[in-house]
Amino acid sequence: MWPPILLAVTIAAVLFLRGQLVRQRARCDRAWDGVERHLDRRIDLIPQVVDVITASVSGDLAPLDAVVEARAHARAARGPIARAVAEGELTHRLQLLLAHLDAPPERRSSEPISELRRRLAEAEDGIRRAADHYNASVATLNATLARIPYNLIAIAFRIQPREFFAVDAADREIPRVRT
């Protein structure tokens, strides 16, 4: 009499634990979608950056070409690690471009460039918040996967740990251009 009840309880426990892991994995997927939405919004600002800069600046546009190239790489990147590397490069190129724009003091107060800076800063803040939410979800899932009996259930149902999304801190530093 006990073996069928024990089997039923074991199956119910396994299904319950698997359900918890699936919910956490789905939470990570939703959070990653949020990160990608914010990253795509910033990428969608690049054509406006090109328009504003070509209208406002004459002369060397090499930093602008580097931003356009970094945008193409960021658009093509898939997965948190590849996307973080590509987005880090795009951030770095945008910072170099903005530093290049600041070289002549009269450009700093230009209304289109100020508006562009504000919109890029809003996009960066959105990315940071979405990345924090995603990384918190990943940390919860990965910590759960490291505990018994969840790790045994994860192996049986092929549930893998997730990668964190992190842009290198060096890419967040604002470069300075000497005039």
N, C-alpha and C positions, 0 to 999 in steps of 0.2 A: 504494500500500500504506500509506503514512504517513497520508493524510487520514482513513481510518476509525479508525485507532488514536488519532490526535490528537482526533478527535471523541469517541471513547469516553472518553478520559482527561478531556477538558473536561467532559463530562456527569457523570462520576463526581465530579470536583472540585466542580462546582456542587451536586450532590446532597449531598455531604459537608458543604459549607459551610452549605447550607440546613438540614441536620439539626442542626448546631451551634446555629444561630439558633433553631430550633424548640425545642430542649432548654432554651436559656436563657429563651425566652419562657414555656415551661411552668414553669420554676423560679420565674419572677416570678409566674405565676398561683397557684402553690401558696403562695408567700410572702404574696400578697395575701389568700388565703383564711385564712391564719393571723392576719393583722391583723384581718380582719373578724370572725373568731371571738372574738378578745379584745375588740374594740369591742362586739360584741353581748353578751358577758358583763357588761361594765360597764353597758350599757344595761339589761340584765335585772336589775341591782341597784337600779335607780331605784324600782320599786314597794316594795322593802324600805326604801329611804330614806324614801319617803313614809310608810310605816307607822310606822317608828321615830320620825320627827319629829312626826307628828300625835299619837302617843302621849306624847311627851316634852315637847312645846313647846305653850304656849298663846300666843295673840296673833298678831302679824303673820306670815302665811305667804306673803307675796308672793315671797320668794326661792324657795320651794318650787314655786310655780306657774310661775316662770321655768324651773326645772329640768325640770319636766314638759313644758313647751313645747319646750325645747331637745332633750329626748329624742325628741319626735315628729319634729323636723327631722333629727336624726341618724339615726333609723331610716329615713327616706325618702331620704336622700342616697345617690347612686350615683357610684362612681368615686373615685379617690384624692384629687383636689383638692376636690371637693364634700364628700366625707366628712371630709377634714381640717378644712375650714371649719366644718362642722356639729359635729364632735367638739370642736374648739377652743372653740366657743360653749358646748357642754355642760360641758366642763372648767371654763370660766370661771364658769358658773352654779353648778356644784357647789362651787367654791372660795368663791364669795360666800355660799352657803348654809352651808357649814361655818364660815366666819368669823362669820356671824350666830349660829350655834349657840354659838360660843365666847364671845360677849359676856358672858353671866352665868357666872362662874367655876364654879358648882356643876354646870353642864351638861358641862364639860370632862371630869369624872371619871365621868360616867354610863356604865354598862357597855354598854347597847345602842348608844350613840353611839360609844364607843371601838371596839366590834366592827365597827360600820359603817365607821368610818375605816380600820381595818385591812383590811377586805375591799376598800374602794375603792383603798387604796394598793397592794394586791396586783394588782388589775385594772390600775391605771396602770403598774405594773412590767411586766406581761405585754404591755400595748400597746406600751410603749417597746421591749421586746426584739423583738417581732414586727415593729414598724415598722423597726427597725434592720436586721433580716434582709431585709425587703422592699426597703428602700432600697439595701442592698448588692447584691441581685440586679438591681435596676433599673440601678444604676451599671455593673455588669458588662455587661448587655445593651446599654445605651446607648453605652458605650465601644466595644464590639464593632461596633455598627452604624455608628460613625463611621470605621471603618478600611476601607481597600480590601483585598480585594475584597468584604468583607461588605456594605458599603453598596450595592454594585451588585446583589448577590443579594437584599438586603432590598427594594430598589426593585422588582426583578422579581417578587418573591413577596409584595409589600405587607406587609412586616413593619415595624411602626412602633416608634419609641422609646416608652418608658413614662414616666408621670408619677411623681415622687417623692411620698411621703406625709410631710408635715411640718406639724405644728401650730405656729402662731406662738409664738415664745418668750415674748411678753408674756402669753399665756394661761396659761403655766406659773407665773407669779408668784402668790404667795398674797396675796390682798387682806386688808387689816386693817380691822376695824370698830372704831370708837371707842365706848367705853362711857360 
